[in-house]
Amino acid sequence: MTQGKAEYVKGTLDLLILKIVALGPNHGYAIAQRLQQISKDFFQIHQGSLYPALHRLEDRGWLEAEWKDTETGRDAKFYTLTRKGRKHLEAELVNWERLTEAVALVLRTAE
């Protein structure tokens, strides 16, 4: 991942993870794969960033986790969005829209 991508992800990783988990419960590796797939390979989240973020989101009460068997027969923690997490995601989506609109206004300013 390039330096620019890493900085971008650092500020938005929690939001992206919450959005992916809102699509349905999943384990860490599948969350990273889904994010990479939906973003057409723009986001490639490494374990060293993903798992600390998942634990942080769980500690904040935005995700809950349960050990289950994966499709390969291995045990993995499956993450689900909590009610508190859904409220946080909705608020963050509003903030993200406002931020992107403001950035677009600045970028469209004539030189």
N, C-alpha and C positions, 0 to 999 in steps of 0.2 A: 504494500500500500504506500502511495506517495505521501510525502509530508503534508501536503495540502489536504488530502483525503483524511489523514489521521486527525488533523486539527478540526476538520468539519465534523467528523464522527464523534469526537470527544464531546462536543457541545450538544449533540443531538441523539446520542446513542440511547439514552433512557426512553426518549419519545419514540424512537424507532422500534425498540424492543416491545414497549407497551402496545404499540399499534399492531405489531405482528402477533403478539399473544392474544390481542382482542379478536383476531381472526379465528382463534381456536387454540385450545391447550396444546402445548408442544414441549419437547425437551430442547436443551441448549443447542445441540448440533443442528437440529431441524430448524430452530429459530434462525440461526446464522445462515443456513442454506436458503430458507425462504426469503430472508432479507436480500441475500445476494441475487436470487432469482428475480424477485420483483423489481429490484433496482437495475436489472440487466448488467450485473457484475460490478456496478459502481461501488457498492458496499461489500467489503470482504472482511468480516469481523473475525479477529483471531481470538483464540481461547483466553489469552491473557487480558483481553478487554471484555469479552462477553461474560465470562463467569463471575468476575467481580461485580459487574453491572447487574446481573441477575440476582446475586446475593444482596446487593444494595437495595434493589427494588423490592425484594422479599422482606428485608429488614424494615423498610418504610411502610409495609403493609399494602403495597400496590400489587404484588403478586403473591400467590400461595403456591406451594410445591407439594407434589405427592410422588413417591417412588412407584413406578409401574414398569412393566415389560415393554420394550420397544418392538418394532416389527422384526428386528433381528434376534429377538429373544434375550437381549441384555437388559438389565435394570437401568433406568435413567430417571432423573427428576423431571417430571412434567409440570410446567408452569401454567397457571391459570390467572387471569385478571380478576382482582377482587372488586367489590363495589367501590371501595375507596380508590383503587387503581383506575377504574373507569371514569370516575369523577375527575381525577387528576389528568388523565389522558384528554378528556373533553376540554378542560381548561387550558392545557398545553397546546392543543390544536388551535384554539382561538388565539392564543399568544403567538403561535407560529405564523398564522395567517396575517396577523397585524405586523409582525416582524418582516415577513416577506414582502408585504405591500409597501412598507416604509423603505426597504432596501431597493425595491423596484422603482419607487419614486426618485430616489437619489440617483440611481443608475441611468434613468431616462433623462436626467437633467442635461440640457445642451451645454456643450463646452464653449 
